[in-house]
Amino acid sequence: MSEIVQTLIQAEKSYIDQLNTLIQKYLLPLADEESSPLVHSVCHQSEEHHQEENYLHNISSSLNIITKLHHFTLTRLEDFSNKNNYAGFGSLFSTVSSQLLAPYKQYYSSVPKILSYLEREKQTNDAYKKWLTENDESKLVDLLVKSPQDHLNFYVTQLNNYGSSSDDEKQNITTSLDYLTKTIESIAQAQHAKHQPIRRLSEKH
């Protein structure tokens, strides 16, 4: 049990760092109304452009909730480890996984729209194109799309490795896995629909 918790603690710290990088290095600068390279968009005054800018704010709001939940999880895991007492481990993940479903679902419903928006900007906005070369475009996409999915799948792997003789703990782990499965399925559905939202804005001529 101690090994699983230590593994989760290290992974949680790493993931929180990734979330902070996504927010601080990429999303907040892009959403800044004065200094963002996106203010140089050729469509900056259009209604569609303002709607697209809102996606950045929406996704940042979801990420703030997600980050707080992962901070809470990390604090509880460290508490288990420091006390060498793991009672409530299953209950923790049952609670957290149920609370992660809604913000992750909202987050991934916005991701395809943001990717379409940013792809269009890359084709038409020289300031944004320059910003991407200075800030590692591949890392942005990785943090935006892949990292959250990897971390949720990591949860599933670790919880499947956890064995408990307590019926309550077994039920909590089952509940956790059910919620995580629903979250991962919601993400897959959003990814499947990634070419539908605001497609006309990113079509190449």
Backbone as JSON Lines, residues from 0, in Angstrom:
{"i":0,"aa":"M","n":[0.82,-1.21,0.0],"ca":[0.0,0.0,0.0],"c":[0.86,1.27,0.0]}
{"i":1,"aa":"S","n":[1.91,1.23,0.82],"ca":[2.82,2.37,0.9],"c":[3.42,2.69,-0.47]}
{"i":2,"aa":"E","n":[3.76,1.65,-1.23],"ca":[4.38,1.85,-2.54],"c":[3.41,2.51,-3.51]}
{"i":3,"aa":"I","n":[2.15,2.09,-3.48],"ca":[1.14,2.68,-4.36],"c":[0.95,4.16,-4.03]}
{"i":4,"aa":"V","n":[0.86,4.47,-2.74],"ca":[0.66,5.86,-2.33],"c":[1.85,6.72,-2.72]}
{"i":5,"aa":"Q","n":[3.07,6.23,-2.53],"ca":[4.25,7.0,-2.91],"c":[4.29,7.24,-4.42]}
{"i":6,"aa":"T","n":[3.91,6.23,-5.19],"ca":[3.85,6.37,-6.64],"c":[2.83,7.43,-7.04]}
{"i":7,"aa":"L","n":[1.68,7.4,-6.38],"ca":[0.63,8.38,-6.66],"c":[1.06,9.79,-6.26]}
{"i":8,"aa":"I","n":[1.76,9.91,-5.14],"ca":[2.23,11.22,-4.69],"c":[3.17,11.84,-5.73]}
{"i":9,"aa":"Q","n":[4.13,11.08,-6.2],"ca":[5.08,11.6,-7.19],"c":[4.37,11.97,-8.5]}
{"i":10,"aa":"A","n":[3.44,11.12,-8.91],"ca":[2.71,11.4,-10.15],"c":[1.82,12.63,-9.99]}
{"i":11,"aa":"E","n":[1.21,12.77,-8.82],"ca":[0.33,13.91,-8.58],"c":[1.12,15.22,-8.58]}
{"i":12,"aa":"K","n":[2.29,15.22,-7.98],"ca":[3.15,16.4,-7.99],"c":[3.54,16.78,-9.41]}
{"i":13,"aa":"S","n":[3.93,15.79,-10.19],"ca":[4.33,16.04,-11.57],"c":[3.17,16.58,-12.4]}
{"i":14,"aa":"Y","n":[1.99,16.01,-12.19],"ca":[0.83,16.44,-12.97],"c":[0.4,17.86,-12.59]}
{"i":15,"aa":"I","n":[0.45,18.18,-11.3],"ca":[0.12,19.54,-10.87],"c":[1.09,20.54,-11.48]}
{"i":16,"aa":"D","n":[2.35,20.18,-11.56],"ca":[3.34,21.04,-12.24],"c":[2.96,21.25,-13.7]}
{"i":17,"aa":"Q","n":[2.5,20.19,-14.36],"ca":[2.09,20.3,-15.76],"c":[0.88,21.21,-15.9]}
{"i":18,"aa":"L","n":[-0.08,21.07,-15.0],"ca":[-1.26,21.94,-15.04],"c":[-0.87,23.4,-14.83]}
{"i":19,"aa":"N","n":[0.02,23.64,-13.89],"ca":[0.47,25.02,-13.64],"c":[1.21,25.6,-14.84]}
{"i":20,"aa":"T","n":[2.01,24.77,-15.5],"ca":[2.71,25.22,-16.71],"c":[1.71,25.58,-17.8]}
{"i":21,"aa":"L","n":[0.71,24.73,-18.0],"ca":[-0.31,24.98,-19.02],"c":[-1.02,26.31,-18.75]}
{"i":22,"aa":"I","n":[-1.37,26.53,-17.49],"ca":[-2.11,27.74,-17.14],"c":[-1.22,28.98,-17.21]}
{"i":23,"aa":"Q","n":[-0.06,28.92,-16.53],"ca":[0.78,30.11,-16.38],"c":[1.57,30.46,-17.64]}
{"i":24,"aa":"K","n":[2.08,29.45,-18.33],"ca":[2.94,29.72,-19.49],"c":[2.15,29.9,-20.77]}
{"i":25,"aa":"Y","n":[1.0,29.22,-20.87],"ca":[0.27,29.24,-22.14],"c":[-1.09,29.94,-22.07]}
{"i":26,"aa":"L","n":[-2.0,29.45,-21.24],"ca":[-3.38,29.94,-21.31],"c":[-3.54,31.38,-20.83]}
{"i":27,"aa":"L","n":[-2.92,31.71,-19.7],"ca":[-3.06,33.09,-19.21],"c":[-2.43,34.11,-20.16]}
{"i":28,"aa":"P","n":[-1.22,33.86,-20.67],"ca":[-0.67,34.81,-21.66],"c":[-1.53,34.93,-22.92]}
{"i":29,"aa":"L","n":[-2.09,33.82,-23.38],"ca":[-2.92,33.87,-24.58],"c":[-4.24,34.59,-24.34]}
{"i":30,"aa":"A","n":[-4.73,34.53,-23.1],"ca":[-6.01,35.16,-22.78],"c":[-5.86,36.62,-22.36]}
{"i":31,"aa":"D","n":[-4.64,37.09,-22.16],"ca":[-4.42,38.46,-21.72],"c":[-4.88,39.44,-22.8]}
{"i":32,"aa":"E","n":[-5.8,40.32,-22.44],"ca":[-6.42,41.19,-23.42],"c":[-5.47,42.25,-23.98]}
{"i":33,"aa":"E","n":[-4.37,42.51,-23.29],"ca":[-3.45,43.56,-23.74],"c":[-2.22,43.01,-24.44]}
{"i":34,"aa":"S","n":[-1.66,41.92,-23.91],"ca":[-0.36,41.45,-24.42],"c":[-0.43,40.16,-25.24]}
{"i":35,"aa":"S","n":[-1.58,39.52,-25.3],"ca":[-1.69,38.26,-26.03],"c":[-1.39,38.45,-27.52]}
{"i":36,"aa":"P","n":[-0.66,37.51,-28.13],"ca":[-0.45,37.59,-29.58],"c":[-1.75,37.45,-30.35]}
{"i":37,"aa":"L","n":[-2.78,36.95,-29.69],"ca":[-4.06,36.75,-30.37],"c":[-4.8,38.07,-30.6]}
{"i":38,"aa":"V","n":[-4.38,39.15,-29.93],"ca":[-5.02,40.44,-30.18],"c":[-4.68,40.95,-31.58]}
{"i":39,"aa":"H","n":[-3.66,40.34,-32.2],"ca":[-3.27,40.73,-33.56],"c":[-4.01,39.94,-34.63]}
{"i":40,"aa":"S","n":[-5.03,39.2,-34.22],"ca":[-5.8,38.4,-35.17],"c":[-6.43,39.3,-36.24]}
{"i":41,"aa":"V","n":[-6.46,38.78,-37.47],"ca":[-7.09,39.54,-38.56],"c":[-8.59,39.66,-38.34]}
{"i":42,"aa":"C","n":[-9.14,38.8,-37.46],"ca":[-10.58,38.82,-37.18],"c":[-10.86,39.34,-35.78]}
{"i":43,"aa":"H","n":[-9.93,40.15,-35.25],"ca":[-9.99,40.5,-33.83],"c":[-11.3,41.15,-33.42]}
{"i":44,"aa":"Q","n":[-11.92,41.9,-34.31],"ca":[-13.15,42.61,-33.94],"c":[-14.42,41.82,-34.27]}
{"i":45,"aa":"S","n":[-14.29,40.65,-34.85],"ca":[-15.48,39.9,-35.25],"c":[-16.13,39.24,-34.05]}
{"i":46,"aa":"E","n":[-17.44,39.01,-34.18],"ca":[-18.18,38.34,-33.11],"c":[-17.66,36.92,-32.9]}
{"i":47,"aa":"E","n":[-17.31,36.24,-34.01],"ca":[-16.79,34.88,-33.9],"c":[-15.48,34.85,-33.1]}
{"i":48,"aa":"H","n":[-14.64,35.85,-33.34],"ca":[-13.35,35.89,-32.65],"c":[-13.55,36.05,-31.14]}
{"i":49,"aa":"H","n":[-14.47,36.91,-30.74],"ca":[-14.71,37.12,-29.31],"c":[-15.29,35.85,-28.68]}
{"i":50,"aa":"Q","n":[-16.11,35.14,-29.44],"ca":[-16.65,33.88,-28.93],"c":[-15.51,32.88,-28.73]}
{"i":51,"aa":"E","n":[-14.59,32.84,-29.67],"ca":[-13.45,31.92,-29.57],"c":[-12.56,32.28,-28.38]}
{"i":52,"aa":"E","n":[-12.37,33.58,-28.15],"ca":[-11.57,34.0,-27.0],"c":[-12.18,33.5,-25.7]}
{"i":53,"aa":"N","n":[-13.51,33.43,-25.66],"ca":[-14.18,32.95,-24.45],"c":[-13.83,31.51,-24.14]}
{"i":54,"aa":"Y","n":[-13.49,30.72,-25.16],"ca":[-13.11,29.33,-24.92],"c":[-11.87,29.26,-24.02]}
{"i":55,"aa":"L","n":[-10.95,30.2,-24.2],"ca":[-9.74,30.22,-23.37],"c":[-10.1,30.49,-21.91]}
{"i":56,"aa":"H","n":[-11.06,31.38,-21.69],"ca":[-11.48,31.67,-20.32],"c":[-12.24,30.49,-19.73]}
{"i":57,"aa":"N","n":[-13.08,29.85,-20.54],"ca":[-13.84,28.7,-20.05],"c":[-12.93,27.55,-19.64]}
{"i":58,"aa":"I","n":[-11.93,27.29,-20.47],"ca":[-11.04,26.17,-20.18],"c":[-10.16,26.49,-18.97]}
{"i":59,"aa":"S","n":[-9.8,27.75,-18.79],"ca":[-9.02,28.14,-17.62],"c":[-9.84,27.96,-16.35]}
{"i":60,"aa":"S","n":[-11.13,28.26,-16.44],"ca":[-12.02,28.07,-15.28],"c":[-12.1,26.59,-14.9]}
{"i":61,"aa":"S","n":[-12.25,25.72,-15.89],"ca":[-12.29,24.28,-15.63],"c":[-10.98,23.81,-15.03]}
{"i":62,"aa":"L","n":[-9.87,24.31,-15.56],"ca":[-8.56,23.89,-15.07],"c":[-8.31,24.33,-13.63]}
{"i":63,"aa":"N","n":[-8.85,25.47,-13.24],"ca":[-8.69,25.91,-11.86],"c":[-9.37,24.94,-10.9]}
{"i":64,"aa":"I","n":[-10.56,24.47,-11.27],"ca":[-11.27,23.48,-10.45],"c":[-10.49,22.18,-10.42]}
{"i":65,"aa":"I","n":[-10.04,21.74,-11.58],"ca":[-9.28,20.49,-11.68],"c":[-8.01,20.56,-10.84]}
{"i":66,"aa":"T","n":[-7.3,21.67,-10.93],"ca":[-6.05,21.83,-10.18],"c":[-6.29,21.78,-8.68]}
{"i":67,"aa":"K","n":[-7.34,22.44,-8.22],"ca":[-7.67,22.42,-6.78],"c":[-7.98,21.01,-6.31]}
{"i":68,"aa":"L","n":[-8.7,20.24,-7.11],"ca":[-9.02,18.86,-6.74],"c":[-7.77,18.0,-6.67]}
{"i":69,"aa":"H","n":[-6.84,18.22,-7.58],"ca":[-5.61,17.44,-7.54],"c":[-4.7,17.88,-6.39]}
{"i":70,"aa":"H","n":[-4.73,19.15,-6.04],"ca":[-4.0,19.61,-4.85],"c":[-4.58,18.95,-3.59]}
{"i":71,"aa":"F","n":[-5.9,18.89,-3.52],"ca":[-6.56,18.24,-2.39],"c":[-6.16,16.77,-2.31]}
{"i":72,"aa":"T","n":[-6.15,16.1,-3.45],"ca":[-5.76,14.69,-3.5],"c":[-4.33,14.5,-3.01]}
{"i":73,"aa":"L","n":[-3.44,15.36,-3.49],"ca":[-2.03,15.28,-3.08],"c":[-1.89,15.47,-1.57]}
{"i":74,"aa":"T","n":[-2.59,16.45,-1.02],"ca":[-2.51,16.71,0.43],"c":[-2.96,15.49,1.23]}
{"i":75,"aa":"R","n":[-4.05,14.87,0.8],"ca":[-4.56,13.69,1.51],"c":[-3.61,12.51,1.38]}
{"i":76,"aa":"L","n":[-3.04,12.32,0.2],"ca":[-2.09,11.22,0.0],"c":[-0.85,11.41,0.88]}
{"i":77,"aa":"E","n":[-0.37,12.64,0.95],"ca":[0.8,12.91,1.8],"c":[0.46,12.69,3.27]}
{"i":78,"aa":"D","n":[-0.78,12.99,3.64],"ca":[-1.22,12.76,5.01],"c":[-1.23,11.26,5.33]}
{"i":79,"aa":"F","n":[-1.74,10.46,4.39],"ca":[-1.7,8.99,4.57],"c":[-0.27,8.53,4.78]}
{"i":80,"aa":"S","n":[0.62,9.03,3.93],"ca":[2.02,8.59,3.97],"c":[2.71,9.01,5.26]}
{"i":81,"aa":"N","n":[2.5,10.26,5.67],"ca":[3.16,10.77,6.88],"c":[2.71,10.03,8.14]}
{"i":82,"aa":"K","n":[1.44,9.65,8.16],"ca":[0.91,8.95,9.34],"c":[1.06,7.44,9.23]}
{"i":83,"aa":"N","n":[1.5,6.99,8.04],"ca":[1.59,5.55,7.78],"c":[0.27,4.85,8.1]}
{"i":84,"aa":"N","n":[-0.81,5.54,7.76],"ca":[-2.16,5.03,8.01],"c":[-2.97,5.29,6.75]}
{"i":85,"aa":"Y","n":[-3.42,4.23,6.1],"ca":[-4.04,4.37,4.78],"c":[-5.55,4.15,4.82]}
{"i":86,"aa":"A","n":[-6.12,4.19,6.02],"ca":[-7.58,4.09,6.14],"c":[-8.22,5.29,5.44]}
{"i":87,"aa":"G","n":[-9.17,5.04,4.59],"ca":[-9.83,6.11,3.87],"c":[-9.29,6.35,2.47]}
{"i":88,"aa":"F","n":[-8.31,5.52,2.06],"ca":[-7.73,5.67,0.71],"c":[-8.81,5.51,-0.36]}
{"i":89,"aa":"G","n":[-9.59,4.44,-0.26],"ca":[-10.64,4.21,-1.24],"c":[-11.71,5.28,-1.21]}
{"i":90,"aa":"S","n":[-12.04,5.73,-0.01],"ca":[-13.04,6.79,0.14],"c":[-12.56,8.09,-0.52]}
{"i":91,"aa":"L","n":[-11.27,8.39,-0.37],"ca":[-10.7,9.58,-1.0],"c":[-10.91,9.54,-2.51]}
{"i":92,"aa":"F","n":[-10.56,8.44,-3.13],"ca":[-10.65,8.36,-4.59],"c":[-12.09,8.26,-5.08]}
{"i":93,"aa":"S","n":[-12.95,7.68,-4.25],"ca":[-14.37,7.66,-4.6],"c":[-14.92,9.09,-4.66]}
{"i":94,"aa":"T","n":[-14.54,9.9,-3.67],"ca":[-14.99,11.29,-3.62],"c":[-14.38,12.12,-4.74]}
{"i":95,"aa":"V","n":[-13.07,12.03,-4.89],"ca":[-12.37,12.87,-5.87],"c":[-12.77,12.51,-7.3]}
{"i":96,"aa":"S","n":[-12.84,11.23,-7.6],"ca":[-13.17,10.82,-8.98],"c":[-14.58,11.27,-9.36]}
{"i":97,"aa":"S","n":[-15.5,11.3,-8.39],"ca":[-16.85,11.77,-8.7],"c":[-16.86,13.27,-8.98]}
{"i":98,"aa":"Q","n":[-15.98,14.01,-8.3],"ca":[-15.92,15.46,-8.48],"c":[-15.11,15.87,-9.72]}
{"i":99,"aa":"L","n":[-14.28,14.97,-10.22],"ca":[-13.48,15.28,-11.41],"c":[-14.28,15.14,-12.7]}
{"i":100,"aa":"L","n":[-15.35,14.36,-12.67],"ca":[-16.09,14.06,-13.9],"c":[-16.57,15.33,-14.61]}
{"i":101,"aa":"A","n":[-17.27,16.2,-13.89],"ca":[-17.87,17.39,-14.52],"c":[-16.83,18.36,-15.07]}
{"i":102,"aa":"P","n":[-15.81,18.76,-14.29],"ca":[-14.84,19.71,-14.85],"c":[-14.02,19.16,-16.0]}
{"i":103,"aa":"Y","n":[-13.68,17.86,-15.95],"ca":[-12.95,17.28,-17.08],"c":[-13.83,17.2,-18.32]}
{"i":104,"aa":"K","n":[-15.1,16.9,-18.12],"ca":[-16.03,16.84,-19.26],"c":[-16.16,18.22,-19.89]}
{"i":105,"aa":"Q","n":[-16.29,19.24,-19.05],"ca":[-16.38,20.61,-19.56],"c":[-15.08,21.02,-20.25]}
{"i":106,"aa":"Y","n":[-13.97,20.66,-19.64],"ca":[-12.65,20.98,-20.18],"c":[-12.5,20.42,-21.59]}
{"i":107,"aa":"Y","n":[-12.78,19.13,-21.75],"ca":[-12.56,18.5,-23.05],"c":[-13.63,18.86,-24.08]}
{"i":108,"aa":"S","n":[-14.74,19.43,-23.64],"ca":[-15.71,19.93,-24.62],"c":[-15.21,21.22,-25.25]}
{"i":109,"aa":"S","n":[-14.31,21.92,-24.55],"ca":[-13.74,23.17,-25.07],"c":[-12.45,22.96,-25.84]}
{"i":110,"aa":"V","n":[-11.72,21.89,-25.53],"ca":[-10.41,21.66,-26.15],"c":[-10.47,21.64,-27.68]}
{"i":111,"aa":"P","n":[-11.4,20.89,-28.31],"ca":[-11.42,20.88,-29.78],"c":[-11.64,22.27,-30.37]}
{"i":112,"aa":"K","n":[-12.47,23.07,-29.7],"ca":[-12.75,24.42,-30.2],"c":[-11.5,25.29,-30.11]}
{"i":113,"aa":"I","n":[-10.77,25.14,-29.02],"ca":[-9.53,25.9,-28.87],"c":[-8.5,25.48,-29.9]}
{"i":114,"aa":"L","n":[-8.38,24.17,-30.12],"ca":[-7.41,23.69,-31.11],"c":[-7.73,24.2,-32.51]}
{"i":115,"aa":"S","n":[-9.02,24.23,-32.86],"ca":[-9.42,24.77,-34.16],"c":[-9.12,26.26,-34.25]}
{"i":116,"aa":"Y","n":[-9.44,26.95,-33.19],"ca":[-9.18,28.39,-33.12],"c":[-7.69,28.69,-33.26]}
{"i":117,"aa":"L","n":[-6.86,27.99,-32.5],"ca":[-5.42,28.26,-32.53],"c":[-4.79,27.83,-33.86]}
{"i":118,"aa":"E","n":[-5.33,26.78,-34.46],"ca":[-4.82,26.36,-35.77],"c":[-5.11,27.44,-36.82]}
{"i":119,"aa":"R","n":[-6.29,28.02,-36.76],"ca":[-6.63,29.1,-37.69],"c":[-5.7,30.29,-37.48]}
{"i":120,"aa":"E","n":[-5.46,30.62,-36.2],"ca":[-4.59,31.75,-35.9],"c":[-3.17,31.5,-36.4]}
{"i":121,"aa":"K","n":[-2.73,30.26,-36.31],"ca":[-1.38,29.93,-36.78],"c":[-1.24,30.17,-38.27]}
{"i":122,"aa":"Q","n":[-2.32,30.0,-39.01],"ca":[-2.28,30.19,-40.45],"c":[-2.34,31.66,-40.86]}
{"i":123,"aa":"T","n":[-2.92,32.51,-39.99],"ca":[-3.19,33.88,-40.42],"c":[-2.55,34.96,-39.55]}
{"i":124,"aa":"N","n":[-2.05,34.58,-38.38],"ca":[-1.58,35.56,-37.4],"c":[-0.08,35.41,-37.19]}
{"i":125,"aa":"D","n":[0.7,36.31,-37.76],"ca":[2.16,36.22,-37.67],"c":[2.66,36.37,-36.23]}
{"i":126,"aa":"A","n":[2.0,37.21,-35.45],"ca":[2.42,37.41,-34.05],"c":[2.25,36.12,-33.25]}
{"i":127,"aa":"Y","n":[1.14,35.44,-33.49],"ca":[0.91,34.17,-32.78],"c":[1.88,33.1,-33.27]}
{"i":128,"aa":"K","n":[2.15,33.08,-34.57],"ca":[3.09,32.11,-35.12],"c":[4.48,32.29,-34.49]}
{"i":129,"aa":"K","n":[4.89,33.54,-34.34],"ca":[6.18,33.84,-33.7],"c":[6.16,33.4,-32.24]}
{"i":130,"aa":"W","n":[5.05,33.65,-31.56],"ca":[4.92,33.26,-30.15],"c":[5.04,31.75,-29.99]}
{"i":131,"aa":"L","n":[4.46,31.01,-30.92],"ca":[4.54,29.54,-30.86],"c":[5.98,29.05,-30.99]}
{"i":132,"aa":"T","n":[6.74,29.66,-31.88],"ca":[8.13,29.22,-32.05],"c":[8.96,29.49,-30.79]}
{"i":133,"aa":"E","n":[8.56,30.48,-30.03],"ca":[9.29,30.82,-28.8],"c":[8.81,30.03,-27.59]}
{"i":134,"aa":"N","n":[7.64,29.39,-27.7],"ca":[7.03,28.74,-26.53],"c":[6.7,27.27,-26.72]}
{"i":135,"aa":"D","n":[7.26,26.65,-27.74],"ca":[7.15,25.2,-27.93],"c":[5.71,24.74,-28.15]}
{"i":136,"aa":"E","n":[5.28,24.82,-29.4],"ca":[3.91,24.46,-29.77],"c":[3.56,23.03,-29.38]}
{"i":137,"aa":"S","n":[4.49,22.1,-29.6],"ca":[4.2,20.69,-29.32],"c":[3.92,20.46,-27.84]}
{"i":138,"aa":"K","n":[4.61,21.22,-26.98],"ca":[4.38,21.08,-25.54],"c":[3.0,21.61,-25.17]}
{"i":139,"aa":"L","n":[2.58,22.69,-25.81],"ca":[1.25,23.23,-25.57],"c":[0.18,22.19,-25.87]}
{"i":140,"aa":"V","n":[0.27,21.57,-27.03],"ca":[-0.72,20.56,-27.43],"c":[-0.66,19.36,-26.5]}
{"i":141,"aa":"D","n":[0.54,18.97,-26.13],"ca":[0.73,17.84,-25.22],"c":[0.05,18.1,-23.87]}
{"i":142,"aa":"L","n":[0.31,19.28,-23.31],"ca":[-0.26,19.62,-22.01],"c":[-1.77,19.79,-22.09]}
{"i":143,"aa":"L","n":[-2.22,20.31,-23.21],"ca":[-3.65,20.59,-23.38],"c":[-4.46,19.32,-23.57]}
{"i":144,"aa":"V","n":[-3.92,18.36,-24.31],"ca":[-4.69,17.19,-24.72],"c":[-4.25,15.9,-24.04]}
{"i":145,"aa":"K","n":[-2.96,15.6,-24.1],"ca":[-2.47,14.28,-23.73],"c":[-2.26,14.09,-22.22]}
{"i":146,"aa":"S","n":[-1.69,15.08,-21.57],"ca":[-1.32,14.92,-20.15],"c":[-2.5,14.58,-19.24]}
{"i":147,"aa":"P","n":[-3.64,15.28,-19.36],"ca":[-4.77,14.92,-18.49],"c":[-5.26,13.49,-18.73]}
{"i":148,"aa":"Q","n":[-5.3,13.07,-20.0],"ca":[-5.73,11.7,-20.28],"c":[-4.77,10.68,-19.69]}
{"i":149,"aa":"D","n":[-3.48,10.95,-19.83],"ca":[-2.47,10.03,-19.28],"c":[-2.62,9.91,-17.77]}
{"i":150,"aa":"H","n":[-2.89,11.03,-17.1],"ca":[-2.98,10.99,-15.64],"c":[-4.23,10.22,-15.18]}
{"i":151,"aa":"L","n":[-5.33,10.41,-15.85],"ca":[-6.54,9.67,-15.5],"c":[-6.36,8.17,-15.73]}
{"i":152,"aa":"N","n":[-5.72,7.82,-16.82],"ca":[-5.44,6.4,-17.08],"c":[-4.46,5.83,-16.05]}
{"i":153,"aa":"F","n":[-3.55,6.67,-15.58],"ca":[-2.63,6.25,-14.52],"c":[-3.39,5.94,-13.24]}
{"i":154,"aa":"Y","n":[-4.38,6.78,-12.9],"ca":[-5.24,6.5,-11.76],"c":[-5.86,5.11,-11.87]}
{"i":155,"aa":"V","n":[-6.4,4.82,-13.05],"ca":[-7.07,3.53,-13.26],"c":[-6.1,2.38,-13.01]}
{"i":156,"aa":"T","n":[-4.9,2.49,-13.54],"ca":[-3.89,1.44,-13.36],"c":[-3.57,1.23,-11.88]}
{"i":157,"aa":"Q","n":[-3.35,2.33,-11.16],"ca":[-2.98,2.22,-9.75],"c":[-4.13,1.67,-8.91]}
{"i":158,"aa":"L","n":[-5.34,2.1,-9.18],"ca":[-6.48,1.62,-8.4],"c":[-6.76,0.15,-8.68]}
{"i":159,"aa":"N","n":[-6.51,-0.28,-9.9],"ca":[-6.67,-1.7,-10.22],"c":[-5.62,-2.56,-9.51]}
{"i":160,"aa":"N","n":[-4.48,-1.95,-9.18],"ca":[-3.42,-2.67,-8.48],"c":[-3.63,-2.71,-6.97]}
{"i":161,"aa":"Y","n":[-4.59,-1.92,-6.5],"ca":[-4.83,-1.82,-5.06],"c":[-5.75,-2.94,-4.61]}
{"i":162,"aa":"G","n":[-5.29,-3.71,-3.64],"ca":[-6.11,-4.78,-3.08],"c":[-6.44,-4.49,-1.64]}
{"i":163,"aa":"S","n":[-7.69,-4.73,-1.25],"ca":[-8.11,-4.5,0.13],"c":[-9.04,-5.61,0.57]}
{"i":164,"aa":"S","n":[-8.93,-5.98,1.84],"ca":[-9.81,-7.02,2.39],"c":[-11.12,-6.42,2.89]}
{"i":165,"aa":"S","n":[-11.18,-5.09,2.93],"ca":[-12.38,-4.42,3.43],"c":[-13.42,-4.29,2.32]}
{"i":166,"aa":"D","n":[-14.64,-4.71,2.62],"ca":[-15.72,-4.6,1.63],"c":[-16.01,-3.14,1.29]}
{"i":167,"aa":"D","n":[-15.94,-2.27,2.3],"ca":[-16.19,-0.85,2.05],"c":[-15.14,-0.26,1.1]}
{"i":168,"aa":"E","n":[-13.87,-0.63,1.34],"ca":[-12.8,-0.14,0.48],"c":[-12.96,-0.66,-0.94]}
{"i":169,"aa":"K","n":[-13.31,-1.93,-1.06],"ca":[-13.52,-2.51,-2.4],"c":[-14.62,-1.76,-3.14]}
{"i":170,"aa":"Q","n":[-15.7,-1.44,-2.42],"ca":[-16.8,-0.72,-3.04],"c":[-16.38,0.69,-3.45]}
{"i":171,"aa":"N","n":[-15.59,1.34,-2.6],"ca":[-15.1,2.68,-2.93],"c":[-14.2,2.66,-4.17]}
{"i":172,"aa":"I","n":[-13.35,1.66,-4.27],"ca":[-12.47,1.54,-5.44],"c":[-13.3,1.28,-6.69]}
{"i":173,"aa":"T","n":[-14.31,0.41,-6.57],"ca":[-15.2,0.14,-7.71],"c":[-15.9,1.41,-8.16]}
{"i":174,"aa":"T","n":[-16.39,2.18,-7.18],"ca":[-17.05,3.45,-7.5],"c":[-16.09,4.42,-8.19]}
{"i":175,"aa":"S","n":[-14.86,4.48,-7.67],"ca":[-13.84,5.35,-8.27],"c":[-13.58,4.97,-9.72]}
{"i":176,"aa":"L","n":[-13.42,3.69,-9.97],"ca":[-13.13,3.21,-11.33],"c":[-14.31,3.48,-12.26]}
{"i":177,"aa":"D","n":[-15.53,3.38,-11.73],"ca":[-16.71,3.68,-12.55],"c":[-16.7,5.14,-12.99]}
{"i":178,"aa":"Y","n":[-16.42,6.04,-12.05],"ca":[-16.39,7.47,-12.39],"c":[-15.25,7.79,-13.35]}
{"i":179,"aa":"L","n":[-14.1,7.19,-13.13],"ca":[-12.96,7.42,-14.02],"c":[-13.25,6.91,-15.43]}
{"i":180,"aa":"T","n":[-13.92,5.77,-15.52],"ca":[-14.3,5.22,-16.82],"c":[-15.25,6.17,-17.54]}
{"i":181,"aa":"K","n":[-16.23,6.72,-16.8],"ca":[-17.16,7.67,-17.4],"c":[-16.43,8.92,-17.88]}
{"i":182,"aa":"T","n":[-15.47,9.38,-17.1],"ca":[-14.7,10.57,-17.48],"c":[-13.88,10.31,-18.74]}
{"i":183,"aa":"I","n":[-13.21,9.17,-18.78],"ca":[-12.39,8.82,-19.94],"c":[-13.26,8.63,-21.18]}
{"i":184,"aa":"E","n":[-14.45,8.06,-21.01],"ca":[-15.38,7.9,-22.14],"c":[-15.86,9.25,-22.65]}
{"i":185,"aa":"S","n":[-16.12,10.18,-21.73],"ca":[-16.54,11.53,-22.12],"c":[-15.45,12.23,-22.92]}
{"i":186,"aa":"I","n":[-14.21,12.03,-22.49],"ca":[-13.07,12.61,-23.21],"c":[-12.99,12.03,-24.62]}
{"i":187,"aa":"A","n":[-13.16,10.72,-24.73],"ca":[-13.09,10.06,-26.04],"c":[-14.17,10.59,-26.97]}
{"i":188,"aa":"Q","n":[-15.37,10.83,-26.44],"ca":[-16.46,11.36,-27.25],"c":[-16.12,12.77,-27.74]}
{"i":189,"aa":"A","n":[-15.54,13.58,-26.86],"ca":[-15.16,14.94,-27.25],"c":[-14.07,14.91,-28.32]}
{"i":190,"aa":"Q","n":[-13.11,13.99,-28.17],"ca":[-12.04,13.86,-29.16],"c":[-12.59,13.39,-30.5]}
{"i":191,"aa":"H","n":[-13.58,12.52,-30.46],"ca":[-14.19,12.01,-31.69],"c":[-14.88,13.14,-32.45]}
{"i":192,"aa":"A","n":[-15.39,14.12,-31.7],"ca":[-16.12,15.23,-32.31],"c":[-15.23,16.42,-32.59]}
{"i":193,"aa":"K","n":[-13.9,16.22,-32.55],"ca":[-12.98,17.36,-32.58],"c":[-13.01,18.16,-33.87]}
{"i":194,"aa":"H","n":[-13.5,17.57,-34.97],"ca":[-13.5,18.31,-36.23],"c":[-14.81,19.05,-36.47]}
{"i":195,"aa":"Q","n":[-15.77,18.88,-35.57],"ca":[-17.06,19.51,-35.79],"c":[-17.14,20.95,-35.32]}
{"i":196,"aa":"P","n":[-16.69,21.3,-34.08],"ca":[-16.87,22.67,-33.61],"c":[-16.07,23.67,-34.45]}
{"i":197,"aa":"I","n":[-16.71,24.77,-34.79],"ca":[-16.15,25.91,-35.52],"c":[-15.18,25.48,-36.62]}
{"i":198,"aa":"R","n":[-15.53,24.4,-37.31],"ca":[-14.66,23.87,-38.36],"c":[-14.38,24.9,-39.45]}
{"i":199,"aa":"R","n":[-15.39,25.7,-39.78],"ca":[-15.22,26.64,-40.89],"c":[-14.12,27.66,-40.63]}
{"i":200,"aa":"L","n":[-13.78,27.9,-39.36],"ca":[-12.75,28.88,-39.05],"c":[-11.35,28.36,-39.29]}
{"i":201,"aa":"S","n":[-11.21,27.03,-39.35],"ca":[-9.86,26.47,-39.51],"c":[-9.66,25.78,-40.85]}
{"i":202,"aa":"E","n":[-10.64,25.9,-41.74],"ca":[-10.48,25.27,-43.05],"c":[-9.39,25.98,-43.83]}
{"i":203,"aa":"K","n":[-8.58,25.2,-44.51],"ca":[-7.52,25.77,-45.33],"c":[-8.02,25.94,-46.76]}
{"i":204,"aa":"H","n":[-7.65,27.03,-47.36],"ca":[-8.1,27.31,-48.73],"c":[-6.97,27.03,-49.71]}
